[in-house]
Amino acid sequence: MSISKGIERLSTGIRKFDELIEGGIPRGFFVSVVGEPGTGKTIFCIHYANQGIIDGDRVIYVTTEESRESIINQASQFNLDFEKAIQDKKMIIIDALMKEKLDEWSLFELTVEELVKKVIEAKKELGYGRTRLIVDSMSAFWLDKPAMARRMSYFVKRVLHKWDVTALLVSQYAVTSDLSYGFGLEHVADGIIRFKKVIMRGELRRFVLIEKMRQTNHDLRAHEIRILPEQGLVLVSPTEMRSQDLRMPPKIIKKMEEAKEKSRAQITDEPEWSSE
């Protein structure tokens, strides 16, 4: 954690990445982590969660596309002990994939209302204090209704910001079109961290770009990353590629803007949940 210009920032657990955003993510922010499968999004979230455990934060990890055991196992590959953190009541992993009936921390319905309820239950269980939330991924909640993505994202942010939550909300992008599964999360988010993979001279290479981070003089370059055994996600260096090379094509951006206008009218007030 660092404080710059009166802003409290939460470390992502990746020192070189923190340097790109003035020391970390501002407390209370909802940050959209976007990209195709296999680009490092989940591993980035695992680092963020583990740093929360180290810093004494409450950590709530919602997994919709992998089981709880899979997240625990991935963390262990980088020498991060999520199982102990759960036993010590420092962390709760909410499993929305396996949906075990006798599991208190399973999410049985993929609705944002149920998501918010379960996150608030987990927050109460872990107790008062600064909380890190990861939802990996939000796309699962609107796969059959992508036009509702912005309205759903707005609802989640509006309710949970009262609970001292600093969140990473993952959004999946399609491999074929580089298009997000639903429009809107990026427009609601306080920050956007974009992961990208490209084939260069027959080799798969991964990159990360900070497209938006409010109240932050953030780095504007794309940085190459690697995922290394026992280390996890490591920043290598800025790339010579232009940021435009890692952004979506103009025609897709145009489609997103059109969808944004359509979804804007769908945002309506929702009933307030109780506050802490």
N, C-alpha and C positions, 0 to 999 in steps of 0.2 A: 504494500500500500504506500502511496506517496501523495503529498499535498502540494499542488502547484497553483499559484495565484488564487488561493482559497478554495480550490476544487480538490476534493478527496478522490483519489484514483485507486482502482483495484488492479493489482498486477494480474496479467494473464498466465503467469507461470513460465513465460518464455521471455527472458530478459531482453534479447535483441528486438523482439516485437514490441515490448513495452517502450523501448527507446523511440519507436516510430510514432507513438501516441502520447508523448510527454509523460511517460511513466505508468500509464495504465488507463483502464476504462473508467470514466467518471461514475461515481456512486449514484445509483438510481437510474442509470441509462438502460434502455432496451435496445440491444444491438442485433442487427440481422447478419447472420453468417450464411453466405450464399455460395452456391457452386454445384458442379456436377458430382456424381458419385466418384469416390476414389481420389478426391483432391486433398484430403486431410482435415475436413471439417470436424469430424467426430474426435479425432486426436487433439485438435486444437481445444475442443470443449473439455476433454479429459484433463488437459493441462490446467485449464481455467478452474475446473472443479477441485483439482488437487491443491492448487495454490490457496483456494479458499479454506481447505482443511488445515493447511499449514498456518494460515493467518487467523484461524479461530472463527471463521465465518460459518454460518449455517449453509449447508449445500444441499440443494434439491435438484436431482437429475431425472428428467422425464425422457424415457426412451420409447419410441414408437416403432422403430424398424429393426431393432435388435433386442434380444432379451437382456434382463438385468445381468445374468451370468456372463453374457458376451461382453458387456461394458466392463465388468469386474476383471475379466480375463485380459481384455485389451490393456487395461491400466497396469495389470501385473507384468505385462511384457516390457513396460518401461519402468519397472521397479516402483510402481505406485500402488499402495495397499488400500483399495476401496473397501474391501471386506472388513478390515479392522475399523475403518472410519464408520461404517454402518453399525458395527457392534458397539462402538464407543458413542453412538448416537450423535455423531457429528455430520452425518450424511444420510439422506434417504434417496433411494433410486425407485422411481415410480415406473412400473413396467406396463406399457400399454400394448405390448405384443402378445405375451403368453397368456395374460388374463386368468391367472390361477384363482379359483373361487375362494380358497382359504387364505389367500394372500391379501393382507390389509393394504398393501401398497401396489395393487394392480388397478389399472384404469380400464373399466369394462365397456365404456362407451366413448367413441372418438368424437366428442363434442367439446367445444371450448368451455361450455358451462361446467361440464364434469372435470375438465382439466383445471379450471380455476378453483373449484371446490376442493379437489384433491391436493393442489398445491398449498392452499390455505390450511388444510388439515395437517400437511407435513410441516408447514411453518410453525403451527401451534405445538406440534409434537417436539420439534427441535428447540423451540423457545425463542425468546426475544433476542434481537440483535441483527446485525448486518447479514444479509442473505444473498447467496448466489443461486440463480436459477438457470438451468439449461433445459431447453426443450428441443430434442433431436428426433424427429423434426416437426415443425409446424405444418409442413406440407400435407402430412397425413390427415389433418383435420378438415381439409377442403379438397381432397382429390376428386370427389364426386360433385363438387360445387365450387369450382375455382373462382367464379365471379364474386364469391362471398369472402375472399381472402382478406381484403382490406377491412371490411366490417368486423370480421372475427379478430384480426390483429389489434384493431383499435379497442375492442372490448377487453381483451387480455391485458393490454397495457394500462387501460384506464382503471381497471379494478386492482391489479396487482402492484401498481406503483405505490399504493398506500402502505404496503407491507414491507417496506425497506428492502426491495428486491433489485438487484442488478443482474440483468438477464442476457443470455445469449440465446437467440431464437434462430434455429437453423431452417433454411429453405432450400429444397432440392431443385436443381436445374436439370432439364432433359439433356441427355447426351447428344441427341441428333440435332436439336434446334438451339441449344444453349438458352432455352426459355424456361422461366420459372413455372412451377406447377401452381398457378394462382398468382394474381397480381395484388399488391397492396402492402405486404409486410415491409418492403423497403421504404415506402412512403411514410409509414407510421414510425419507423425506427429512428432512434437518435444517432445511430451509427450503422455503417454497412461495411463489412469485411468480406471481400470477394476472393474465393479460391478458384483456381483455373488450372487445367492441365492441357498440354499441347505435345504433339509429337514433333521433335526436332532432330533431323538427321537419324531417324529411326529409333530415337530414345524418348521415353516418356519423361517429361519434366513438369514439375508443379510450381505454381506461383501464387503469391498472395498480394492483394492490392487493397489498401484502405480507401474506399470511395467516399466515405463520409464519416465524420466524428465531430459532433457539435462541441463547441467550447474547447476545441483542441486544434493546435497548429500541427496537423498530422503530416507525415511523409506522403508524398504524391507519387512515388515511384513503385513499380511492380518489383517484388523481391522473390527470387527463387527460393524454394524451400525443399528440404529433404526429410524423409521419415527414416530414422536410423534405429537399429536395435538398441534397446536399453536406454535410449535417449529421447525418443519420440520426435516431435516436430522441431526442426532446426532451420533457422534462416541462414542462407548461404551468402547472398550478396544481391544488391540491386541488379536488375537485368537491363541490357541495352535495348530490349524491346520497348516500344512506346506503350504508354498506358492504354491507348486506343486499341492496340493489338490484343489486349486481354479483356476488352469490354465487349458488350454485345453489339452485333451489327446494327446499323441505323434503322433498318426496316423492323427489327425486333423491338428496338427502343420505341419506335413509333407505335407499334402494336400495344406495348405496355402503357404508353401515354393514353391511347384510346380507351384501353380497359380501365385505366385509372378514372377517367371521366365517367364511365358507366357505373363504376362501383361507388363513386363518391355519393351518389344519391341514395345508396343502400345503407349508409351508416345512420343508425337510429339509436336513441338512448336505450340502454338496457337497465334492468333493475340493479340497484347497488347491492354488492355483497357487504357484509359487516366488515368494519375496519378493526385494526389491531388495537 
